[in-house]
Amino acid sequence: MKKIEAYIQPFMLHKVVDALRAIHIHGMSVIEARGFGKEKDESYPHHTVDYVVDFTPKMKIEIVCNDDQSTKIVETIQRSAHTGRKGDGKIFVTTIDSVIGIRTGDQDKPIS
């Protein structure tokens, strides 16, 4: 199993979620995040009247999937979140060692 974490522009969230639903991905977590990378995000005003903003708003999408789904999910996120400007975001893919259902106690069942 894989865990996909994507940090994307907030205004791209609906487009990305719609694209994921179109490939039949219906389970995900979405979290509001703030951070910064090596390059400043071109779409976000980093200066206000009183202070400099050090963090840029992002949306973090988390999806756990079977290994055979990960490439399609990553390609879908990359295509649908792309604007071509600095600050489009990043996608991280990691291996999941174990999954345990809290209610049922089921362990390591394939994600459906």
Rosetta blueprint (number, residue, H / E / L):
1 M L
2 K E
3 K E
4 I E
5 E E
6 A E
7 Y E
8 I E
9 Q L
10 P H
11 F H
12 M H
13 L H
14 H H
15 K H
16 V H
17 V H
18 D H
19 A H
20 L H
21 R H
22 A H
23 I L
24 H L
25 I L
26 H L
27 G L
28 M L
29 S E
30 V E
31 I E
32 E E
33 A E
34 R E
35 G E
36 F L
37 G L
38 K L
39 E L
40 K L
41 D L
42 E L
43 S L
44 Y L
45 P L
46 H L
47 H E
48 T L
49 V L
50 D L
51 Y L
52 V E
53 V L
54 D L
55 F L
56 T E
57 P E
58 K E
59 M E
60 K E
61 I E
62 E E
63 I E
64 V E
65 C E
66 N L
67 D H
68 D H
69 Q H
70 S H
71 T H
72 K H
73 I H
74 V H
75 E H
76 T H
77 I H
78 Q H
79 R H
80 S H
81 A H
82 H L
83 T L
84 G L
85 R L
86 K L
87 G L
88 D L
89 G E
90 K E
91 I E
92 F E
93 V E
94 T E
95 T E
96 I L
97 D L
98 S L
99 V L
100 I E
101 G L
102 I L
103 R L
104 T L
105 G L
106 D L
107 Q E
108 D L
109 K L
110 P L
111 I L
112 S L
